[in-house]
Amino acid sequence: MSSVAPAPRAALMQRLLRVVPPQVFLVLMMTAVVSVVIFGVSEMTAGRIQQTRVEVSAVRNALTQISLVRAGIAQAESSQRGYLLTGDERYLRPLDAAVATTQNAISELAAATGDQLEWRARTDSLRGLVAKKLDEVRLTVNMAAHGESERALTQVRAGSGLQAMEAIQQRLNEFEPLLTAEMQRREHLLDDTWTQQRIAVGVVVLINLGFLAVLANMMMRQFTAREAHRSELQQQTDRLERMVADRTAELESLSSYLQTSTEREKARLARDLHDELGGILTSAKIDIAWLEGHSKAADPEVVPKLQRLASVLDEAVDLKRRVVENLRPSLLDHLGLGAALNWHVQETCKKAGLECRIRSLPDTEPVPPEMAIAIYRLVQEGLTNTIKYAKAQSVEVSLDRVGGGYRLVFADDGIGISGFRAENLSHGLAGMRQRARALRGTFEVRTAPGEGTRIQAFFPLTEQAEAAPAP
């Protein structure tokens, strides 16, 4: 039965829960929800504030129009009287402007107060009174303009215009305080809305700060726990590294001890073979030579047997010599490292059919015994590897005294080592490296397929080694 892959959102949520702890995720979600709520509240409050501003502006405009109506009516009445008293047409232009201003103000007032039924009724009543007053003004001015000044003055003295003016002033005096109170109420509402918004934002900010404080506390605890865990892991790592270093040092010390013990055992065995087996074989050869001299007259058939036995003894002596040389090169002990390396490299390359170039130390150069046998074994192992695996045509060996020690370079022109890694050496190269490290030296291998192999080792001389007697 095939499994159903999780939905992308569910997979994303699972990844988030794996990365972010549930408590932290919950706090983040609550912070996000509160932020969305405060955004919505802020938008609603902003709409209310904008609406209240529009209403306050409308009421303020209505008050302005009332002031314009009051001023326009007064200007129209003043221009009317001036024209009626003087007949000067210059009063007509301010009259026309006052009439236009008053009518426009009445229209603007009706537009500003159109939503309120009470205000609309007051505006309509005021519109009628203003129209009546303006009609009276136009009528008297037209009478005067047609030569009926006395009749116009009589019309003014009749008091209808004055009554209309008083009614207009009364309506304005009643309407203006209502608008002023409404404007103040809406301004207070605007202030209250601003205050509520600030309080709401402050409360939400405090809530978010609380969430952030909780989140910071959780993150600090998580960070502290992580640091403690990291510190514990680091301590365990350091402890393991120390254990590995100690074990490595123990193994290197054991390896050095085994190599030194092996070389000492080989030297002892070589001495025993040379002294004891050599003495036995020499005595046997002397006895055979005596038997050969006394058996010629006794029994001629014995002579060939004795000669064959003498030949076998010679082969045994040669075998003993080769075994002793492999165990402990006699040239190394008698003639020094330089002579021993020259003889060994030349003889080995001659038998293997290799060209060789060797530059070694002078025969009189004293080399500490342990360092001399280590260098000799490195060259011996290098030649063995080259003959077995390198398919080389020539080798080059150089041993020089440089700085505070000896530098050995062994190189061949063979096929190189495929897939070579310095941290994963073969047994032969690892043994060579261990011999160098046992004497606090360095060991380096450079090789590539088709480019041969180059081995370089350096053996530092300590004060004790320099003061050691020559072998």
C-alpha positions as CSV (number, residue, x, y, z in Angstrom):
1,M,0.0,0.0,0.0
2,S,1.6,3.3,-1.1
3,S,1.9,6.0,1.4
4,V,0.4,9.4,0.8
5,A,2.8,12.3,0.7
6,P,2.0,15.0,3.2
7,A,0.5,18.3,1.9
8,P,3.0,21.1,1.3
9,R,1.7,23.2,4.2
10,A,1.8,20.2,6.5
11,A,5.3,19.3,5.4
12,L,6.4,23.0,5.9
13,M,4.8,22.9,9.4
14,Q,6.7,19.7,10.2
15,R,10.0,21.2,9.1
16,L,9.3,24.3,11.2
17,L,8.5,22.2,14.2
18,R,11.7,20.3,13.8
19,V,13.8,23.4,13.5
20,V,11.9,25.6,16.0
21,P,10.9,24.3,19.4
22,P,7.1,24.1,20.0
23,Q,7.1,26.6,22.8
24,V,9.0,29.2,20.7
25,F,6.7,28.5,17.8
26,L,3.7,29.1,20.0
27,V,5.0,32.4,21.3
28,L,5.8,33.5,17.8
29,M,2.3,32.6,16.6
30,M,0.7,34.5,19.6
31,T,2.9,37.6,18.8
32,A,1.8,37.4,15.2
33,V,-1.8,37.1,16.1
34,V,-1.6,40.1,18.5
35,S,0.2,42.1,15.8
36,V,-2.6,41.3,13.3
37,V,-5.2,42.3,15.8
38,I,-3.5,45.6,16.6
39,F,-3.2,46.2,12.8
40,G,-6.9,45.7,12.4
41,V,-7.8,47.9,15.4
42,S,-5.4,50.6,14.1
43,E,-7.1,50.5,10.7
44,M,-10.6,50.7,12.2
45,T,-9.5,53.6,14.5
46,A,-7.8,55.3,11.6
47,G,-11.1,55.1,9.7
48,R,-13.0,56.5,12.6
49,I,-10.5,59.3,13.0
50,Q,-10.7,60.1,9.4
51,Q,-14.5,60.2,9.4
52,T,-14.5,62.3,12.6
53,R,-12.1,64.7,10.9
54,V,-14.4,65.0,7.9
55,E,-17.4,65.7,10.2
56,V,-15.4,68.3,12.2
57,S,-14.3,69.9,9.0
58,A,-18.0,70.0,7.8
59,V,-19.2,71.6,11.0
60,R,-16.3,74.1,11.0
61,N,-17.2,74.9,7.4
62,A,-20.9,75.4,8.4
63,L,-19.8,77.8,11.1
64,T,-17.7,79.6,8.5
65,Q,-20.7,79.9,6.2
66,I,-22.8,81.2,9.0
67,S,-20.2,83.9,9.6
68,L,-20.3,84.7,5.8
69,V,-24.1,84.8,5.9
70,R,-24.0,87.2,8.8
71,A,-21.4,89.4,7.2
72,G,-23.1,89.2,3.7
73,I,-26.5,90.3,5.1
74,A,-24.9,93.2,7.0
75,Q,-22.9,94.3,3.9
76,A,-26.0,94.1,1.7
77,E,-28.0,96.1,4.2
78,S,-25.3,98.7,4.5
79,S,-24.9,99.0,0.7
80,Q,-28.7,99.3,0.4
81,R,-28.9,102.2,2.8
82,G,-25.9,104.0,1.3
83,Y,-27.4,103.8,-2.2
84,L,-30.8,104.9,-1.0
85,L,-29.4,107.8,0.9
86,T,-26.9,109.0,-1.7
87,G,-28.0,107.5,-5.0
88,D,-24.3,106.7,-5.7
89,E,-24.0,103.6,-7.9
90,R,-20.7,102.8,-6.3
91,Y,-22.8,101.1,-3.5
92,L,-24.3,98.7,-6.0
93,R,-21.1,96.7,-6.7
94,P,-20.6,95.9,-2.9
95,L,-24.3,95.1,-2.8
96,D,-24.1,92.6,-5.6
97,A,-21.0,91.0,-4.1
98,A,-22.7,90.8,-0.7
99,V,-25.8,89.2,-2.2
100,A,-23.6,86.6,-4.2
101,T,-21.6,85.8,-1.0
102,T,-24.7,85.4,1.1
103,Q,-26.4,83.1,-1.4
104,N,-23.3,81.0,-1.9
105,A,-22.8,80.8,1.8
106,I,-26.5,79.6,2.2
107,S,-25.9,76.9,-0.4
108,E,-22.6,75.8,1.2
109,L,-24.3,75.7,4.6
110,A,-27.1,73.5,3.2
111,A,-24.5,71.1,1.8
112,A,-22.5,71.0,5.0
113,T,-25.6,70.4,7.2
114,G,-27.6,68.2,4.8
115,D,-27.2,65.0,6.9
116,Q,-28.9,66.4,10.0
117,L,-32.7,66.8,9.8
118,E,-32.7,69.5,12.5
119,W,-29.9,71.4,10.9
120,R,-31.5,71.0,7.5
121,A,-34.8,72.5,8.9
122,R,-32.9,75.4,10.4
123,T,-31.0,75.9,7.2
124,D,-34.2,75.9,5.1
125,S,-35.8,78.4,7.5
126,L,-32.7,80.6,7.3
127,R,-32.7,80.3,3.5
128,G,-36.2,81.6,3.4
129,L,-35.5,84.6,5.7
130,V,-32.3,85.4,3.8
131,A,-34.2,85.3,0.5
132,K,-36.9,87.5,1.9
133,K,-34.3,90.0,3.1
134,L,-32.4,90.0,-0.2
135,D,-35.7,90.4,-2.1
136,E,-36.5,93.4,0.1
137,V,-33.0,94.9,-0.6
138,R,-33.3,94.3,-4.4
139,L,-36.8,95.8,-4.4
140,T,-35.9,99.0,-2.7
141,V,-32.7,99.4,-4.8
142,N,-34.7,98.9,-8.0
143,M,-37.2,101.5,-6.8
144,A,-34.5,104.0,-6.2
145,A,-32.8,103.2,-9.5
146,H,-36.1,104.0,-11.3
147,G,-36.6,107.3,-9.5
148,E,-38.8,106.2,-6.7
149,S,-36.5,107.0,-3.9
150,E,-39.2,108.2,-1.6
151,R,-41.2,105.1,-2.1
152,A,-38.1,103.0,-1.4
153,L,-37.4,104.9,1.8
154,T,-41.0,104.5,2.8
155,Q,-40.6,100.7,2.2
156,V,-37.5,100.7,4.4
157,R,-39.2,102.8,7.1
158,A,-42.0,100.3,7.1
159,G,-39.7,97.9,9.0
160,S,-40.2,94.7,7.1
161,G,-36.5,94.6,6.3
162,L,-35.6,95.2,9.9
163,Q,-37.8,92.4,11.0
164,A,-36.3,90.0,8.4
165,M,-32.8,91.1,9.6
166,E,-33.7,90.5,13.2
167,A,-35.2,87.1,12.3
168,I,-32.0,86.2,10.4
169,Q,-29.8,87.2,13.3
170,Q,-32.0,85.3,15.7
171,R,-31.8,82.1,13.5
172,L,-28.0,82.6,13.2
173,N,-27.6,83.2,17.0
174,E,-29.6,80.0,17.6
175,F,-27.8,77.9,15.0
176,E,-24.3,78.9,15.6
177,P,-24.1,77.7,19.3
178,L,-25.5,74.3,18.1
179,L,-22.8,74.0,15.5
180,T,-20.1,75.1,17.9
181,A,-21.2,72.6,20.5
182,E,-21.4,69.9,17.9
183,M,-17.9,70.8,16.7
184,Q,-16.5,70.7,20.2
185,R,-18.3,67.3,20.8
186,R,-16.7,65.8,17.7
187,E,-13.3,67.3,18.5
188,H,-13.6,65.7,22.0
189,L,-14.6,62.4,20.2
190,L,-11.5,62.7,18.0
191,D,-9.3,63.3,21.1
192,D,-11.0,60.3,22.8
193,T,-10.4,58.2,19.7
194,W,-6.8,59.2,19.6
195,T,-6.4,58.4,23.3
196,Q,-8.1,55.0,22.9
197,Q,-5.9,54.2,19.9
198,R,-2.7,55.1,21.9
199,I,-3.9,53.1,24.9
200,A,-4.7,50.1,22.6
201,V,-1.3,50.3,20.9
202,G,0.4,50.7,24.2
203,V,-1.4,47.6,25.6
204,V,-0.6,45.6,22.6
205,V,3.0,46.7,22.6
206,L,3.2,45.7,26.3
207,I,1.7,42.3,25.4
208,N,4.2,41.9,22.5
209,L,7.0,42.9,24.8
210,G,5.8,40.3,27.3
211,F,5.8,37.7,24.5
212,L,9.2,38.8,23.4
213,A,10.5,38.6,27.0
214,V,9.1,35.1,27.3
215,L,10.7,34.2,23.9
216,A,14.0,35.8,24.9
217,N,13.9,33.9,28.2
218,M,13.1,30.6,26.3
219,M,15.9,31.3,23.8
220,M,18.3,32.2,26.5
221,R,17.5,28.9,28.3
222,Q,17.8,27.0,25.1
223,F,21.0,28.8,24.3
224,T,22.4,28.1,27.7
225,A,21.4,24.4,27.4
226,R,22.9,24.3,24.0
227,E,26.1,25.9,25.2
228,A,26.2,23.4,28.2
229,H,25.6,20.6,25.8
230,R,28.3,21.9,23.4
231,S,30.7,22.3,26.3
232,E,30.0,18.8,27.5
233,L,30.5,17.5,23.9
234,Q,33.7,19.5,23.7
235,Q,34.9,18.1,27.0
236,Q,34.1,14.6,25.8
237,T,35.9,15.3,22.5
238,D,38.9,16.7,24.4
239,R,38.8,13.7,26.6
240,L,38.6,11.3,23.7
241,E,41.4,13.2,21.9
242,R,43.6,12.9,24.9
243,M,42.8,9.2,25.2
244,V,43.5,8.8,21.5
245,A,46.7,10.8,21.9
246,D,47.7,8.8,24.9
247,R,47.0,5.5,23.2
248,T,48.8,6.7,20.1
249,A,51.8,7.7,22.2
250,E,51.6,4.3,23.9
251,L,51.4,2.5,20.5
252,E,54.2,4.6,19.1
253,S,56.3,4.0,22.2
254,L,55.5,0.3,22.0
255,S,56.3,0.3,18.3
256,S,59.6,2.1,18.9
257,Y,60.4,-0.3,21.8
258,L,59.6,-3.3,19.6
259,Q,61.7,-2.0,16.8
260,T,64.6,-1.3,19.1
261,S,64.2,-4.6,20.8
262,T,64.0,-6.3,17.4
263,E,67.2,-4.6,16.3
264,R,68.9,-5.6,19.5
265,E,67.7,-9.2,19.2
266,K,68.8,-9.3,15.6
267,A,72.3,-8.0,16.7
268,R,72.5,-10.5,19.5
269,L,71.4,-13.3,17.1
270,A,73.8,-12.2,14.5
271,R,76.7,-12.2,17.0
272,D,75.6,-15.7,18.2
273,L,75.5,-17.0,14.7
274,H,78.8,-15.4,13.8
275,D,80.6,-16.6,16.9
276,E,79.0,-19.9,17.8
277,L,77.8,-21.2,14.4
278,G,80.9,-19.7,12.7
279,G,83.1,-21.5,15.2
280,I,81.3,-24.8,14.6
281,L,81.5,-24.5,10.9
282,T,85.1,-23.6,11.0
283,S,85.9,-26.6,13.2
284,A,84.0,-28.8,10.8
285,K,86.0,-27.5,7.9
286,I,89.3,-28.1,9.7
287,D,88.3,-31.7,10.5
288,I,87.2,-32.4,7.0
289,A,90.5,-31.0,5.7
290,W,92.3,-33.4,8.1
291,L,90.2,-36.3,7.0
292,E,90.9,-35.5,3.3
293,G,94.7,-35.6,4.1
294,H,94.5,-39.0,5.9
295,S,92.0,-40.7,3.7
296,K,93.8,-40.6,0.4
297,A,95.9,-43.6,1.3
298,A,93.3,-45.5,3.2
299,D,90.3,-45.4,0.9
300,P,90.2,-43.4,-2.3
301,E,86.4,-43.6,-2.4
302,V,86.1,-41.5,0.7
303,V,87.8,-38.4,-0.8
304,P,84.9,-37.4,-3.1
305,K,82.5,-37.7,-0.2
306,L,84.7,-35.4,1.9
307,Q,85.0,-32.9,-0.9
308,R,81.2,-32.8,-1.3
309,L,80.9,-32.3,2.4
310,A,83.4,-29.5,2.3
311,S,81.4,-27.8,-0.4
312,V,78.2,-28.1,1.6
313,L,80.0,-26.5,4.6
314,D,81.1,-23.7,2.3
315,E,77.5,-23.1,1.3
316,A,76.5,-23.2,5.0
317,V,79.2,-20.6,5.8
318,D,77.9,-18.4,2.9
319,L,74.3,-18.8,4.2
320,K,75.4,-17.9,7.7
321,R,77.2,-14.8,6.4
322,R,74.1,-13.7,4.4
323,V,71.8,-14.4,7.4
324,V,74.1,-12.4,9.7
325,E,74.3,-9.5,7.2
326,N,70.5,-9.4,7.0
327,L,70.2,-9.5,10.8
328,R,72.9,-6.9,11.4
329,P,75.0,-5.4,8.7
330,S,78.6,-5.9,9.7
331,L,79.8,-2.9,7.6
332,L,77.5,-0.7,9.7
333,D,79.4,-1.7,12.8
334,H,82.9,-1.8,11.4
335,L,83.0,0.9,8.6
336,G,80.1,3.2,9.5
337,L,76.8,4.2,7.9
338,G,78.2,5.8,4.7
339,A,80.1,2.7,3.6
340,A,77.3,0.4,4.6
341,L,74.7,2.3,2.5
342,N,77.1,2.5,-0.5
343,W,77.7,-1.2,-0.5
344,H,74.1,-2.2,0.1
345,V,72.6,0.1,-2.5
346,Q,75.1,-0.8,-5.2
347,E,74.9,-4.6,-4.5
348,T,71.1,-4.6,-4.4
349,C,70.7,-2.5,-7.5
350,K,73.3,-4.6,-9.3
351,K,71.4,-7.8,-8.5
352,A,68.0,-6.2,-9.5
353,G,69.3,-4.6,-12.7
354,L,68.7,-1.0,-11.6
355,E,70.7,2.1,-12.2
356,C,71.6,3.8,-9.0
357,R,72.9,7.2,-7.9
358,I,74.0,7.4,-4.3
359,R,75.4,10.3,-2.3
360,S,76.1,9.3,1.3
361,L,78.1,10.5,4.3
362,P,81.8,10.2,4.5
363,D,83.0,7.0,6.0
364,T,84.4,8.9,9.0
365,E,81.1,10.6,9.8
366,P,79.9,9.4,13.2
367,V,76.2,8.7,13.4
368,P,74.4,7.6,16.6
369,P,73.8,3.8,16.4
370,E,70.0,3.9,16.7
371,M,69.8,6.6,14.0
372,A,72.2,4.7,11.8
373,I,70.3,1.4,11.9
374,A,67.0,3.4,11.3
375,I,68.4,5.1,8.2
376,Y,69.8,1.9,6.9
377,R,66.5,0.1,7.4
378,L,64.6,2.9,5.6
379,V,66.9,2.6,2.6
380,Q,66.6,-1.2,2.8
381,E,62.8,-1.1,2.9
382,G,62.7,1.5,0.1
383,L,64.8,-0.7,-2.2
384,T,62.6,-3.7,-1.4
385,N,59.4,-1.8,-2.3
386,T,60.9,-0.4,-5.5
387,I,62.1,-3.8,-6.7
388,K,58.7,-5.5,-5.9
389,Y,56.2,-2.9,-7.0
390,A,57.6,0.2,-8.7
391,K,58.8,-1.3,-12.1
392,A,61.5,1.4,-11.9
393,Q,64.6,1.8,-14.1
394,S,66.7,3.8,-11.6
395,V,66.8,4.9,-8.0
396,E,68.5,7.8,-6.3
397,V,69.6,7.8,-2.6
398,S,71.1,10.8,-0.8
399,L,72.0,11.3,2.8
400,D,73.2,14.7,4.0
401,R,74.0,16.4,7.2
402,V,71.8,19.5,7.2
403,G,71.1,21.9,10.1
404,G,70.7,19.9,13.3
405,G,70.3,16.5,11.8
406,Y,70.4,14.2,8.8
407,R,68.1,14.4,5.7
408,L,67.5,11.2,3.7
409,V,66.0,11.3,0.2
410,F,65.0,8.1,-1.6
411,A,63.5,8.4,-5.1
412,D,62.7,6.1,-8.0
413,D,61.3,6.6,-11.5
414,G,58.6,3.9,-11.3
415,I,54.9,3.8,-11.8
416,G,54.1,5.6,-8.6
417,I,51.3,4.7,-6.1
418,S,47.7,4.9,-7.4
419,G,45.2,6.4,-5.0
420,F,47.9,7.4,-2.5
421,R,46.7,9.0,0.8
422,A,49.2,10.2,3.4
423,E,46.9,9.2,6.3
424,N,46.5,5.6,5.0
425,L,50.0,4.2,4.3
426,S,50.9,0.6,3.5
427,H,52.6,-1.5,6.2
428,G,56.0,-0.9,4.7
429,L,55.7,2.9,4.5
430,A,54.0,3.0,7.9
431,G,56.9,1.1,9.4
432,M,59.3,3.6,7.8
433,R,57.4,6.5,9.1
434,Q,57.3,5.0,12.6
435,R,61.1,4.6,12.5
436,A,61.4,8.3,11.8
437,R,58.9,9.3,14.4
438,A,60.6,7.1,17.0
439,L,63.6,9.3,16.7
440,R,61.5,12.5,16.7
441,G,62.0,12.9,13.0
442,T,59.7,13.7,10.0
443,F,58.6,11.5,7.2
444,E,57.0,12.5,3.9
445,V,56.0,10.6,0.7
446,R,55.3,12.3,-2.6
447,T,54.0,10.1,-5.4
448,A,51.6,10.1,-8.4
449,P,50.7,7.6,-11.0
450,G,53.5,7.5,-13.7
451,E,55.7,10.0,-11.8
452,G,57.6,7.7,-9.4
453,T,57.9,7.9,-5.7
454,R,60.0,10.3,-3.5
455,I,60.5,9.6,0.2
456,Q,62.1,12.3,2.4
457,A,62.9,11.8,6.1
458,F,64.7,14.1,8.5
459,F,66.3,12.8,11.7
460,P,67.2,15.6,14.2
461,L,70.2,15.2,16.4
462,T,69.7,15.7,20.1
463,E,72.5,16.7,22.5
464,Q,72.6,13.2,23.8
465,A,72.8,11.8,20.3
466,E,75.6,14.2,19.3
467,A,77.6,13.3,22.4
468,A,77.1,9.5,21.9
469,P,80.3,7.6,20.8
470,A,80.7,6.5,17.3
471,P,79.9,2.9,16.6
